[in-house]
Amino acid sequence: ILDARKQPSTPVMEIWLDKDYNNEKDARTLAEKIKEVKLKEIISSINLDFGNKKIEIELDPKALKFSHVTPPKIVDKLSDKKFKINLNGNKIIVNVGELDYKGMYKLKEKLKETIVAGIKEVSQVVVTRKGKDYVILTTGSNLKDIKEVNGVNKDKILSNDINDVQEVFGIEAARQTIIREIKNVIETQVLDINERHLDLVADAMTSSGIVKGVTRMGIITDKASVLARATFE
């Protein structure tokens, strides 16, 4: 937190829902739609046909239903101007043209990693209950896309990714996130630290209008004096 790392080791979001979606059934459906789905998670097989220069992808009907995605939508996601893609029921055929064996294998691996549904970076979701409300907890943070999802309470989305918060909600929200995250750490360690100290640290990290870490390359660079910068060590 104090280093203001660009990518936290465990980015998480806490997503509250609109009144109409605040029930177990809708919350679980929304969670399934939010979770990032890669092609490799919804296929039963993917084969290379070197003779006819084709990649054949067989979709798994059960996985499709669970992921709330249709074969035509997958074709749209996979569409590349270089290659012709055909859909036959649950089978997708990619005509690879003049690619050699190595190129076909590389394309196959790239296709498997393509995100076909959900929100990018959200690798895991779980629905939990806080009082009367249902809340979706995620592994991964993508505030920009998540606030556009229908059913999400846009006024109540929390993330521990300080830089993501600053980019989407501004520097004041990032300051509040720093205070909240440090407080969470302190409380789990049962430490008694006056909240004014947290406010001071958060102010120092955000006073320039961007988030800077308490490091030699962060807030210390704002010091005009060489001696003042040196004392940080």
C-alpha positions as CSV (number, residue, x, y, z in Angstrom):
1,I,0.0,0.0,0.0
2,L,2.7,2.5,1.0
3,D,4.8,1.7,-2.0
4,A,1.8,2.5,-4.2
5,R,2.6,-0.5,-6.5
6,K,1.0,-0.4,-9.9
7,Q,-0.4,-3.9,-9.5
8,P,-1.2,-5.2,-6.0
9,S,-0.3,-8.9,-5.3
10,T,-4.0,-9.7,-4.6
11,P,-6.3,-7.1,-6.3
12,V,-9.9,-7.5,-5.1
13,M,-13.2,-5.7,-5.6
14,E,-16.3,-5.6,-3.4
15,I,-19.4,-5.0,-5.6
16,W,-22.8,-4.0,-4.2
17,L,-25.9,-4.4,-6.2
18,D,-28.9,-2.3,-7.2
19,K,-32.2,-2.9,-5.3
20,D,-33.7,-4.9,-8.1
21,Y,-30.8,-7.3,-8.2
22,N,-30.2,-7.6,-4.5
23,N,-31.3,-11.2,-4.1
24,E,-29.4,-14.5,-4.1
25,K,-30.6,-15.7,-7.6
26,D,-29.8,-12.4,-9.5
27,A,-26.6,-11.9,-7.5
28,R,-25.3,-15.4,-8.6
29,T,-26.3,-14.8,-12.2
30,L,-24.6,-11.4,-12.2
31,A,-21.5,-12.9,-10.7
32,E,-21.4,-15.6,-13.4
33,K,-21.7,-12.9,-16.1
34,I,-18.9,-10.8,-14.5
35,K,-16.3,-13.6,-14.3
36,E,-13.8,-13.5,-17.0
37,V,-14.2,-16.5,-19.3
38,K,-11.4,-17.6,-21.7
39,L,-12.1,-19.9,-24.7
40,K,-10.1,-22.8,-23.1
41,E,-12.7,-22.9,-20.2
42,I,-15.7,-23.6,-22.5
43,I,-14.3,-26.0,-25.1
44,S,-14.4,-29.8,-25.1
45,S,-11.6,-30.1,-27.7
46,I,-9.4,-28.0,-30.1
47,N,-7.7,-29.8,-32.9
48,L,-5.3,-28.8,-35.7
49,D,-6.0,-30.1,-39.2
50,F,-2.7,-29.5,-40.9
51,G,-3.8,-31.0,-44.2
52,N,-6.8,-28.6,-44.7
53,K,-5.1,-25.8,-42.8
54,K,-7.9,-25.5,-40.3
55,I,-8.3,-25.3,-36.5
56,E,-11.4,-27.1,-35.3
57,I,-12.9,-26.0,-31.9
58,E,-15.7,-28.0,-30.2
59,L,-17.6,-26.1,-27.7
60,D,-18.9,-27.6,-24.4
61,P,-22.7,-27.0,-24.1
62,K,-22.7,-27.2,-20.3
63,A,-19.9,-24.7,-20.0
64,L,-21.7,-22.4,-22.5
65,K,-24.8,-22.3,-20.4
66,F,-22.9,-21.7,-17.2
67,S,-20.9,-18.8,-18.8
68,H,-24.0,-17.1,-20.3
69,V,-22.4,-16.9,-23.7
70,T,-23.6,-18.1,-27.2
71,P,-21.6,-19.6,-30.0
72,P,-22.2,-16.6,-32.4
73,K,-21.0,-14.2,-29.7
74,I,-17.8,-16.3,-29.3
75,V,-17.3,-16.1,-33.1
76,D,-17.5,-12.3,-32.9
77,K,-14.9,-12.3,-30.2
78,L,-12.5,-14.5,-32.1
79,S,-13.1,-12.7,-35.4
80,D,-9.8,-11.7,-37.0
81,K,-9.6,-10.0,-40.5
82,K,-6.8,-12.4,-41.4
83,F,-8.7,-15.6,-41.0
84,K,-12.1,-16.8,-42.1
85,I,-14.2,-18.3,-39.2
86,N,-17.2,-20.5,-39.7
87,L,-19.8,-21.8,-37.2
88,N,-21.5,-25.1,-37.4
89,G,-23.7,-25.8,-34.4
90,N,-21.2,-26.0,-31.5
91,K,-18.2,-26.4,-33.8
92,I,-16.1,-23.4,-34.8
93,I,-13.8,-23.8,-37.8
94,V,-10.9,-21.4,-38.3
95,N,-9.4,-21.4,-41.8
96,V,-5.7,-20.4,-41.2
97,G,-4.8,-19.8,-44.8
98,E,-1.0,-19.9,-45.5
99,L,0.2,-20.4,-41.9
100,D,2.9,-23.1,-41.4
101,Y,2.8,-25.7,-38.6
102,K,4.5,-23.4,-36.1
103,G,2.1,-20.5,-36.9
104,M,-1.0,-22.8,-36.6
105,Y,0.2,-23.9,-33.1
106,K,0.8,-20.4,-32.0
107,L,-2.6,-19.3,-33.2
108,K,-4.2,-22.2,-31.4
109,E,-2.6,-21.2,-28.1
110,K,-3.6,-17.5,-28.7
111,L,-7.2,-18.5,-29.4
112,K,-7.4,-20.6,-26.2
113,E,-6.4,-17.5,-24.1
114,T,-9.0,-15.2,-25.8
115,I,-11.5,-13.7,-23.4
116,V,-15.0,-14.5,-24.8
117,A,-17.2,-13.3,-21.9
118,G,-17.1,-11.5,-18.6
119,I,-14.9,-8.6,-17.4
120,K,-11.2,-8.7,-18.1
121,E,-8.9,-9.3,-15.1
122,V,-11.8,-10.7,-12.9
123,S,-10.6,-14.3,-12.6
124,Q,-12.7,-15.4,-9.6
125,V,-16.1,-14.4,-8.1
126,V,-18.0,-15.3,-5.0
127,V,-21.4,-14.1,-3.7
128,T,-21.6,-13.3,0.0
129,R,-24.1,-11.7,2.3
130,K,-23.5,-8.6,4.4
131,G,-26.5,-7.9,6.6
132,K,-29.6,-7.8,4.3
133,D,-27.5,-7.2,1.2
134,Y,-25.9,-9.6,-1.3
135,V,-22.3,-8.6,-2.3
136,I,-20.1,-10.0,-5.1
137,L,-16.4,-10.3,-4.1
138,T,-13.9,-10.7,-7.0
139,T,-10.3,-11.6,-7.5
140,G,-9.0,-9.0,-9.9
141,S,-9.9,-5.3,-10.3
142,N,-11.4,-3.5,-13.3
143,L,-13.5,-0.6,-12.1
144,K,-13.8,1.0,-15.5
145,D,-15.7,-2.0,-17.0
146,I,-17.5,-3.2,-13.8
147,K,-19.3,0.1,-13.3
148,E,-20.9,-0.2,-16.8
149,V,-22.5,-3.6,-15.9
150,N,-26.3,-3.4,-15.5
151,G,-27.4,-4.3,-12.0
152,V,-24.2,-3.0,-10.2
153,N,-24.6,-0.2,-7.7
154,K,-22.3,2.4,-9.3
155,D,-22.1,4.4,-6.0
156,K,-20.8,1.4,-4.0
157,I,-17.9,-0.4,-5.7
158,L,-14.8,-0.9,-3.6
159,S,-11.3,-1.9,-4.8
160,N,-8.0,-2.3,-3.1
161,D,-6.1,-1.3,-6.3
162,I,-5.2,2.3,-5.4
163,N,-4.1,3.2,-9.0
164,D,-7.3,1.7,-10.5
165,V,-9.4,3.8,-8.1
166,Q,-7.5,7.0,-8.9
167,E,-7.8,6.4,-12.7
168,V,-11.6,5.8,-12.5
169,F,-12.9,7.7,-9.5
170,G,-10.2,10.4,-8.9
171,I,-7.5,11.3,-6.4
172,E,-9.9,11.9,-3.4
173,A,-11.3,8.3,-3.8
174,A,-7.7,7.0,-4.0
175,R,-6.8,8.9,-0.7
176,Q,-9.8,7.3,1.0
177,T,-8.8,3.9,-0.3
178,I,-5.3,4.3,1.1
179,I,-6.7,5.1,4.6
180,R,-9.2,2.2,4.4
181,E,-6.6,-0.3,3.3
182,I,-4.0,0.7,6.0
183,K,-6.8,0.6,8.6
184,N,-7.8,-2.9,7.6
185,V,-4.1,-4.1,8.0
186,I,-3.8,-2.4,11.4
187,E,-7.0,-3.8,12.7
188,T,-6.0,-7.4,11.7
189,Q,-2.7,-6.9,13.6
190,V,-4.6,-5.5,16.6
191,L,-2.5,-2.3,16.6
192,D,-3.7,1.0,18.1
193,I,-2.6,3.8,15.8
194,N,-4.3,7.2,15.8
195,E,-6.3,7.8,12.6
196,R,-4.6,11.2,12.2
197,H,-1.4,9.4,11.3
198,L,-3.2,7.5,8.5
199,D,-4.7,10.8,7.2
200,L,-1.3,12.4,7.2
201,V,0.3,9.5,5.2
202,A,-2.6,9.4,2.7
203,D,-2.4,13.2,2.3
204,A,1.4,13.0,1.6
205,M,0.9,10.3,-1.0
206,T,-1.9,12.1,-2.9
207,S,-1.3,15.9,-2.4
208,S,0.4,16.3,-5.8
209,G,-2.7,15.0,-7.6
210,I,-1.4,11.6,-8.4
211,V,-0.6,8.6,-6.1
212,K,3.0,8.5,-5.0
213,G,4.5,5.8,-2.8
214,V,6.5,6.5,0.4
215,T,9.7,5.6,-1.5
216,R,12.9,7.4,-2.8
217,M,11.2,7.6,-6.3
218,G,7.8,8.7,-4.8
219,I,6.9,11.5,-2.4
220,I,10.6,12.2,-1.6
221,T,11.1,13.5,-5.2
222,D,8.8,16.5,-4.2
223,K,11.5,17.7,-1.8
224,A,13.4,20.7,-3.2
225,S,16.5,20.2,-1.0
226,V,19.1,17.5,-1.8
227,L,19.7,17.1,2.0
228,A,16.0,16.7,2.6
229,R,15.8,13.9,0.0
230,A,18.9,12.2,1.4
231,T,17.4,12.0,4.9
232,F,14.7,9.6,3.6
233,E,17.4,6.9,3.7
